[in-house]
Amino acid sequence: MIRIEVHGVDEITAKLARMPVELRDKVLQPALNKVADKLRAEVVREIPREFAVKQAEVRSAVDVRRARSGRLEAVVEIFGSARKRGRSLNLMHFLGALQAAGRTLKTRGTKASKADLAALDRQLGFIIKKAGGIKKIEGAFIGNKGRTIFRRVGKGRLPIEPVQVIGFAQMFKSRRIERKVMDKVRADLPVEVDRAVQMLLARGLV
């Protein structure tokens, strides 16, 4: 789980120094909450652009703790999975193709070529990054009634272990995604502060 806190409030508060304290809170609280909502939307939009996951899955893994009076802090929490537990996803989530007897039995939104599928040779193929193509992991197999990818540890049939990969929190931390999302946050915060000020002006409170 990664916690993202919106910073830079002190600089904006300095710009509002001439306003009564009670009005500053009325400006900063809605502004922070608007930015937190935008941050969540941006995370939900950007992760599926790079990784083979759906927006609905990411959306279920992101929570917003909103700013309130007396606590001018908005917090966005990104969990490892849509169930909000664990730091990573089982590789089953990224099963792209299962090739057996020359026939593709399962696909997950892949445009793999016939050569890619043939190269699997009765193995499992996985798509984690959309631009990465199909990957295979030696010895990976499906268990737990079709819900989990395992692999054997050693040469015997046992023991086995589930194959875990990165979760949504780690996907966010990829350089391109984190930079783009946080750049938008820094750009949106002063805009939302100005908008909140204008709303107070329109109501005659400033």
C-alpha positions in Angstrom: 0.0 0.0 0.0 1.3 3.4 -0.9 0.1 6.6 0.7 0.2 9.8 -1.4 -0.2 13.1 0.5 -0.9 16.4 -1.2 1.9 18.8 -0.3 2.5 22.5 -1.0 -0.4 23.6 1.2 1.9 26.1 3.1 2.7 28.0 0.0 -0.9 28.4 -1.0 -1.9 29.3 2.6 0.6 32.2 2.4 -1.2 33.5 -0.6 -4.4 33.5 1.4 -2.9 35.1 4.4 -5.1 38.1 4.2 -8.2 36.0 4.5 -9.7 35.1 7.9 -8.6 31.7 9.2 -12.1 30.2 9.0 -12.3 31.2 5.3 -8.9 29.6 4.5 -10.3 26.3 5.6 -13.3 26.8 3.4 -10.9 27.3 0.4 -8.4 24.6 1.1 -10.7 21.8 2.1 -12.7 21.6 -1.2 -9.6 22.3 -3.2 -7.7 19.4 -1.7 -10.7 17.1 -2.1 -11.1 18.0 -5.8 -7.4 17.3 -6.4 -7.6 14.0 -4.6 -10.5 12.9 -6.8 -8.6 14.0 -9.9 -5.5 12.1 -8.7 -7.6 8.9 -8.3 -9.1 9.3 -11.7 -5.7 9.8 -13.2 -4.3 6.7 -11.5 -7.3 4.6 -12.8 -6.7 6.0 -16.3 -2.9 5.7 -16.5 -2.1 2.2 -15.0 -4.2 0.3 -17.6 -2.5 2.2 -20.4 0.8 0.5 -19.6 -0.3 -2.7 -17.8 -2.7 -5.4 -18.8 -5.3 -4.6 -16.2 -8.8 -3.1 -16.4 -9.8 0.4 -15.2 -12.5 -1.2 -13.0 -9.9 -3.4 -11.3 -7.6 -0.4 -10.5 -10.6 1.8 -9.4 -11.5 -0.9 -6.8 -7.9 -0.7 -5.4 -7.8 3.0 -4.8 -9.3 4.8 -1.8 -9.5 8.5 -1.1 -9.5 9.9 2.5 -10.9 13.3 2.1 -9.8 16.5 3.8 -12.1 17.9 6.5 -12.3 20.8 8.9 -9.3 20.6 11.3 -7.4 18.2 9.1 -6.4 19.8 5.8 -4.9 16.7 4.3 -6.2 14.6 1.5 -4.8 11.1 1.2 -5.0 8.6 -1.7 -4.2 5.0 -0.9 -3.3 2.6 -3.6 -3.5 -1.1 -2.7 -1.9 -4.1 -4.2 -5.1 -5.7 -5.4 -8.8 -4.9 -5.9 -9.5 -6.7 -2.7 -7.4 -4.1 -0.8 -5.0 -6.7 0.6 -1.5 -7.9 -0.2 1.1 -6.0 -2.1 1.0 -8.0 -5.4 -1.2 -10.0 -7.8 -1.0 -13.6 -8.6 0.3 -14.3 -12.1 -3.1 -15.8 -13.0 -4.3 -12.2 -13.3 -2.0 -11.8 -16.4 -2.7 -15.1 -18.1 -2.7 -14.2 -21.7 -2.8 -17.5 -23.5 -2.9 -21.2 -22.9 -1.7 -23.2 -25.8 -2.3 -26.9 -26.0 -2.4 -29.3 -29.0 -2.0 -26.3 -31.3 -5.1 -24.6 -30.1 -5.4 -21.4 -28.0 -7.7 -22.2 -25.1 -7.6 -18.9 -23.3 -6.7 -15.3 -24.2 -6.7 -12.0 -22.3 -6.9 -9.2 -24.8 -3.7 -10.2 -26.7 -2.8 -9.6 -30.3 -0.2 -12.3 -30.2 1.0 -13.7 -33.5 0.6 -17.3 -34.5 4.4 -17.6 -34.1 4.1 -16.3 -30.5 1.4 -18.8 -29.6 3.2 -21.7 -31.3 6.3 -20.9 -29.3 4.5 -21.5 -26.1 4.4 -25.2 -26.9 1.7 -26.3 -24.5 2.8 -23.8 -21.9 1.2 -20.7 -20.3 1.7 -17.3 -21.7 1.4 -14.1 -19.7 0.9 -10.5 -20.6 1.9 -8.0 -17.8 2.9 -4.9 -19.8 0.9 -4.2 -22.9 4.0 -3.4 -24.9 5.9 -6.4 -23.6 4.3 -9.2 -25.6 3.6 -12.7 -24.3 6.0 -14.1 -21.6 6.3 -17.6 -20.4 7.6 -18.9 -17.1 9.1 -22.4 -17.0 7.2 -24.8 -14.8 4.2 -22.5 -14.2 0.9 -24.3 -14.0 -2.7 -23.6 -13.0 -4.0 -24.9 -9.6 -6.5 -24.0 -6.9 -9.4 -24.8 -9.1 -8.2 -22.5 -11.8 -7.6 -19.5 -9.6 -3.9 -19.5 -9.0 -0.6 -19.9 -10.9 1.9 -22.0 -9.1 5.4 -23.3 -9.9 7.4 -26.1 -8.3 10.3 -25.4 -6.0 13.0 -27.9 -6.9 12.7 -31.0 -9.1 10.0 -32.9 -7.3 6.3 -32.5 -7.5 6.3 -30.7 -4.1 6.8 -28.2 -2.7 5.0 -25.6 -4.9 4.6 -21.9 -4.5 2.2 -19.3 -5.9 3.8 -17.0 -8.5 3.2 -13.3 -7.5 4.0 -10.3 -9.6 3.6 -6.5 -9.0 0.4 -5.1 -7.7 -1.4 -1.8 -8.5 0.6 0.1 -5.9 3.9 -0.9 -7.5 2.5 -0.2 -11.0 1.8 3.3 -9.9 5.4 3.7 -8.8 6.7 3.1 -12.3 8.5 6.2 -13.4 6.3 7.4 -16.2 3.0 6.9 -14.4 4.0 8.4 -11.0 5.6 11.5 -12.7 2.6 12.1 -14.9 0.1 11.8 -12.1 2.0 13.9 -9.6 2.7 16.6 -12.2 -1.0 16.9 -12.8 -1.6 17.2 -9.0 0.9 20.0 -8.7 -0.7 21.8 -11.6 -4.3 21.3 -10.4 -3.9 22.4 -6.8 -3.5 26.1 -7.4 -6.3 26.0 -10.0 -8.7 24.4 -7.5 -7.7 26.9 -4.8 -8.5 29.8 -7.1 -11.8 28.1 -8.0 -12.7 27.7 -4.4 -11.9 31.4 -3.8 -14.1 32.4 -6.6 -17.0 30.4 -5.2 -16.6 32.2 -1.9 -16.6 35.6 -3.7 -19.7 34.6 -5.5 -21.4 33.9 -2.2 -20.2 37.2 -0.7 -18.1 35.5 1.9 -14.8 37.2 0.9 
